[in-house]
Amino acid sequence: MIRIKRAHVLLAALAAAMCVPAAGVSAGNGLPTTIGKGEGQLNLVAWEGYTQKQWVQPFTKATGCKVNAKYAGSSDEMVTLMRSGGGSQYDMVSASGDASLRLIYGKDVQPVNVNLIPDWKSFIPALKSPPHNTIGGQHYGVSLQWGPNTLLYNTKQVKPAPTSWSTIYSSKYKGKVTVPDNPIQIADAALYLSKSKPSLGIKDPYELNQKQFDAAVNLLKQQKPLIKKYWGLASDEIDLFKSGDAVIGASWPYQTNTLIDAKVPVRDTIPTEGATGWADTWMLSSKAQHPNCAYLWMKYVTQPQPEAQQALIFGETPVNPKACPFMNKIEAGSCAKYHLNEPLNYYNTIKFWKTPIPDCGNGKNDCMDYNAWQTAWTQVTG
């Protein structure tokens, strides 16, 4: 089952303060130092497919925490749900990078003690303390699964094999290009421009001043006549490649693997400019009613076997490399198929999603926030 990563709601005003108290037995910094007995239940906001019985039932049996899940269809819906009921209705959320900073700055989630999550030490280094869930050294949750946004192409129709994102901005494949229908796609254009037009000075594709932002948006406007369809569901893109209506586009590994299984001649690649990527985080509500069950859940689902089970059901990649043998046992070759055994420099080519905010990270506050991204995307695609 595949998420719909689309933005429909404008970003609420970001709160200036971030730090909120943690629940449970705590040290001087407010973080719990132990995990107490489970409270009997755990209420989650999650992507569909994140709470399957294969790993939920063993968790409940071991902890006594009954898992109740509310599935969300978009990151915006997740933010809204986490703010419902005064913020105390749900204990946790499996937030993607385009929602996590909204929840942090909105004080909807609280810091967590990663020392209580043993497998955190085994995580891919890039996802131990990524900027979309770690602020000033403070962890607001633990990473779980991720996926790169790759360049997908038909090997018979696209020759030579592409090595740059420039191919989806080229008239060579006019009417045969497809990209996600998501404002965060502006970051993909910015990433390409950071290499093709270094004079713009783009360092982070999610931190764009007005000039940089305008350049990325203008590139996407120039691209629009080339687009066959902006896809919202993975199945939309799969259908486009199966029918031949699209031969090249931005994608996820799930689409590649599904198309290969269907005998469609496709491959994907991380272009020379690098790629963006999404990464999900289990985040703890600032008003969680069942914090012990929440910590027990984070501790459990980051173990190798549950990580492997979820990855193969959902079509994504674990953050714990120790999941590799479990993945291969379930499906031979799946560790390599989902890029979990890549060298560390592979992850350094991926710029993981984070919510655009005014703070540019350089002492200035002149970056374009998510409101501007959503408005510009509507202008591009409308």
C-alpha positions in Angstrom: 0.0 0.0 0.0 1.4 3.4 -1.0 1.0 6.7 0.7 -0.3 9.8 -1.0 2.3 12.4 -0.4 0.4 15.5 -1.5 0.0 18.9 0.2 -3.5 20.4 0.4 -3.4 22.6 3.5 -1.4 25.7 4.1 1.3 25.6 6.7 0.2 27.1 10.0 2.3 29.8 11.6 5.4 28.3 13.2 5.8 28.7 16.9 9.0 30.3 18.0 9.7 27.9 20.9 10.4 24.2 20.5 11.2 22.6 23.8 8.4 20.8 25.6 8.5 18.6 28.6 8.7 14.8 28.2 6.5 12.4 30.1 7.6 9.7 32.5 10.6 9.3 34.9 13.1 11.9 33.7 16.5 13.4 34.2 17.3 17.1 34.6 16.8 17.6 30.8 13.2 16.5 31.0 13.8 13.2 29.1 12.8 9.9 30.6 15.6 7.7 31.7 13.6 4.4 31.9 10.6 2.9 30.2 7.9 2.1 32.6 5.1 -0.5 32.4 2.9 -0.1 29.4 -0.4 1.7 29.9 -2.4 -1.0 28.0 -2.9 0.9 24.7 -1.3 3.0 22.0 -3.1 5.4 19.7 -1.2 6.0 16.4 -1.6 8.2 13.4 0.1 6.2 10.6 0.5 5.6 7.0 -1.6 2.7 5.9 0.5 -0.4 6.0 2.5 0.7 9.0 0.6 -1.3 11.6 0.2 -4.7 10.1 -0.6 -7.7 12.3 2.7 -9.4 11.4 4.5 -7.1 13.8 1.6 -5.6 15.8 0.4 -8.8 17.3 3.8 -9.9 18.7 4.3 -6.3 20.1 0.9 -6.4 21.9 1.6 -9.9 23.2 5.0 -8.8 24.6 4.0 -5.5 26.1 0.2 -5.6 26.7 -0.1 -2.4 24.6 -3.1 -2.7 22.2 -2.4 -0.7 19.1 -5.2 1.5 17.7 -4.3 3.1 14.3 -5.9 6.0 12.4 -4.6 5.9 8.8 -3.9 9.2 7.1 -3.7 9.8 3.4 -1.3 12.8 3.4 1.2 14.6 5.5 -1.2 17.5 6.0 -3.9 15.2 7.3 -1.3 13.8 9.8 -0.6 17.3 11.1 -4.3 18.0 11.5 -5.0 14.8 13.3 -2.1 15.3 15.7 -3.6 18.7 16.7 -7.1 17.3 17.1 -8.6 16.8 20.6 -6.2 19.4 22.0 -3.3 17.2 20.9 -4.0 14.4 23.4 -6.1 12.1 21.1 -3.1 10.4 19.6 0.2 9.3 21.2 2.4 9.0 18.1 2.6 9.8 14.4 4.7 8.3 11.6 5.5 11.7 10.1 7.4 12.2 6.8 10.0 14.9 6.5 7.5 17.4 4.9 5.5 17.3 8.1 7.9 16.7 11.0 9.2 20.3 11.3 5.7 21.6 11.4 5.0 19.3 14.3 8.2 20.3 16.1 7.9 24.0 15.7 4.1 23.8 16.4 5.0 22.1 19.7 2.8 19.2 18.8 5.5 16.6 19.5 8.1 16.3 22.3 11.8 15.3 22.4 12.6 11.7 23.0 15.5 9.9 24.6 17.1 7.8 21.8 19.2 6.0 24.4 16.1 4.1 25.3 15.9 2.8 21.8 18.8 0.2 21.6 18.7 -0.2 17.8 19.1 3.5 17.2 22.9 3.0 17.5 22.7 0.7 14.4 20.9 3.2 12.2 22.3 4.4 8.9 24.4 7.4 10.1 22.5 9.8 7.8 19.2 9.0 9.6 20.4 9.0 13.2 20.1 12.7 13.7 18.7 14.1 10.4 17.7 17.8 10.3 14.0 16.9 9.7 13.7 15.4 13.2 16.7 16.6 15.2 17.0 20.3 16.2 20.0 21.6 18.2 21.0 18.0 19.1 17.5 17.3 20.4 15.8 14.3 18.9 12.0 14.6 18.2 11.5 10.9 17.5 13.3 8.1 15.8 13.7 7.4 12.1 12.0 4.3 10.7 11.9 3.8 6.9 13.0 5.8 3.9 13.1 5.9 0.1 15.0 8.0 -2.5 13.2 9.9 -5.2 14.9 8.3 -8.2 15.0 9.0 -12.0 13.0 6.3 -13.6 13.2 5.6 -17.4 12.2 3.1 -20.1 15.5 1.5 -21.2 14.2 1.0 -24.8 12.8 4.5 -25.3 15.4 6.6 -23.4 18.9 6.3 -24.9 21.6 6.8 -23.9 20.9 5.9 -20.3 20.3 9.2 -18.4 22.8 10.3 -15.8 21.4 13.8 -15.0 18.1 15.3 -14.0 18.4 17.5 -17.0 16.6 14.9 -19.0 13.2 15.7 -17.4 13.7 19.3 -18.3 14.6 18.6 -21.9 12.2 18.9 -24.8 13.6 15.6 -26.1 10.9 13.7 -24.2 8.2 16.3 -24.5 4.8 14.8 -23.5 6.5 11.7 -22.0 7.6 13.1 -18.7 5.9 12.5 -15.3 6.7 13.9 -11.8 5.0 13.9 -8.4 2.1 16.3 -7.8 3.6 17.7 -4.6 4.9 21.2 -3.7 8.1 19.5 -2.3 9.0 18.8 -6.0 10.3 22.4 -6.0 13.2 21.0 -4.0 14.1 18.6 -6.9 14.3 21.6 -9.2 16.4 23.4 -6.7 18.8 20.5 -6.3 19.3 20.3 -10.0 19.9 24.1 -10.2 22.4 23.9 -7.3 24.7 21.9 -9.7 23.7 23.3 -13.1 23.7 27.0 -11.9 26.1 27.2 -9.0 26.0 31.1 -9.2 22.6 30.9 -7.5 24.3 29.7 -4.4 21.8 27.0 -3.4 23.3 25.0 -0.6 20.1 23.3 0.7 17.2 22.6 -1.7 14.7 23.3 1.2 16.2 26.6 2.2 15.6 29.0 -0.7 15.7 32.7 -0.7 13.4 34.6 -3.1 15.9 34.6 -6.0 16.7 30.9 -5.6 13.0 30.0 -5.1 12.0 32.0 -8.2 14.6 30.2 -10.3 13.3 26.8 -9.2 9.7 27.7 -9.8 10.6 29.2 -13.3 12.3 25.9 -14.2 9.2 24.0 -13.2 7.0 26.3 -15.3 9.3 25.7 -18.3 8.9 22.0 -17.6 5.1 22.0 -17.6 4.6 21.6 -21.4 6.8 18.5 -21.2 4.6 16.8 -18.6 2.2 14.0 -19.5 0.8 13.9 -16.0 1.6 15.0 -12.4 1.1 11.8 -10.5 -0.4 11.6 -7.0 -0.4 7.9 -6.5 2.4 5.5 -7.3 -0.1 3.4 -9.3 -0.7 6.4 -11.6 3.0 6.5 -12.6 3.1 2.7 -12.9 0.1 2.9 -15.3 1.8 5.6 -17.3 4.9 3.5 -17.9 3.0 0.4 -18.6 0.9 2.1 -21.3 4.0 3.9 -22.8 2.4 7.3 -22.1 5.5 8.2 -20.0 9.0 7.0 -20.6 10.9 9.1 -18.0 10.2 10.7 -14.7 10.8 11.2 -11.0 9.8 8.1 -9.0 10.4 5.8 -6.0 12.0 2.4 -5.9 8.5 0.9 -5.4 7.4 1.8 -8.9 10.7 0.5 -10.4 10.3 -2.9 -8.7 6.7 -3.2 -9.6 7.3 -2.4 -13.2 10.2 -4.8 -13.5 8.0 -7.5 -12.0 5.5 -6.7 -14.7 8.2 -7.1 -17.4 8.2 -3.4 -18.3 11.8 -2.5 -19.5 12.7 0.1 -16.9 15.6 1.1 -14.6 16.2 3.8 -12.1 19.2 5.8 -11.1 20.4 8.5 -8.7 21.6 11.2 -11.1 25.0 12.9 -10.8 23.3 15.9 -9.0 22.0 13.6 -6.3 18.4 13.2 -5.3 15.8 14.2 -2.7 14.3 11.5 -0.6 11.6 10.9 2.0 12.2 9.5 5.5 9.6 8.8 8.1 9.9 9.3 11.9 7.9 7.9 14.8 7.2 11.1 16.8 5.8 11.3 20.3 2.9 13.7 21.0 3.6 16.4 23.4 0.4 15.4 25.2 0.8 11.6 24.8 -1.5 9.7 27.2 0.4 6.4 26.8 4.1 7.4 26.7 5.5 4.1 28.0 3.7 2.1 25.3 5.0 4.7 22.8 8.6 4.1 23.9 8.1 0.3 23.9 6.7 0.7 20.3 9.8 2.7 19.1 12.0 0.2 20.8 10.2 -2.7 19.1 9.6 -1.5 15.5 13.2 -0.4 15.0 14.5 -3.9 15.6 15.7 -5.8 12.4 12.8 -8.2 12.0 9.9 -5.7 12.2 11.9 -3.3 10.0 12.3 -6.0 7.4 8.6 -7.0 7.5 7.4 -3.4 7.2 9.8 -2.6 4.4 8.7 -5.4 2.2 5.0 -4.9 2.8 5.2 -1.2 2.1 7.9 -1.1 -0.5 10.5 1.0 1.3 13.9 0.8 3.0 14.7 0.3 6.7 17.0 2.6 8.6 18.5 -0.3 10.4 21.0 -2.2 8.2 20.7 -5.2 10.4 17.4 -5.8 8.8 19.2 -7.0 5.6 19.4 -10.8 6.4 15.8 -10.7 7.5 14.7 -9.1 4.3 16.6 -11.6 2.2 15.1 -14.4 4.1 11.6 -13.1 3.3 12.4 -12.2 -0.3 15.7 -13.2 -1.8 17.8 -10.3 -3.0 15.4 -7.7 -1.4 18.2 -6.0 0.6 20.0 -4.9 -2.5 16.7 -4.3 -4.3 15.8 -1.6 -1.8 19.3 -0.2 -1.6 19.9 -1.0 2.1 23.3 -2.5 1.5 24.6 0.6 -0.3 27.9 2.3 0.9 27.6 5.3 3.1 28.4 7.7 0.2 25.2 6.6 -1.4 23.2 8.2 1.4 25.2 11.4 1.2 23.8 11.9 -2.3 20.2 12.1 -0.9 18.7 15.3 0.5 15.9 14.1 2.7 12.7 16.0 2.9 12.2 18.7 5.5 9.5 21.4 5.8 10.6 24.7 4.3 10.6 27.4 6.9 11.8 31.1 6.9 14.9 30.2 8.9 17.7 29.6 6.4 20.1 28.1 8.8 22.6 30.9 8.2 21.4 33.5 10.6 18.9 34.9 8.1 15.1 34.5 8.0 14.5 35.3 4.3 13.8 31.8 3.0 10.5 30.9 1.5 8.2 29.0 3.8 5.8 26.2 3.0 2.9 28.6 2.3 5.0 30.1 -0.6 5.8 26.6 -1.9 2.2 25.5 -1.9 1.1 28.7 -3.7 3.8 28.4 -6.3 3.1 24.8 -6.9 -0.6 25.6 -7.6 0.6 28.2 -10.1 2.9 25.7 -11.8 0.4 22.9 -12.2 -2.8 24.9 -12.5 
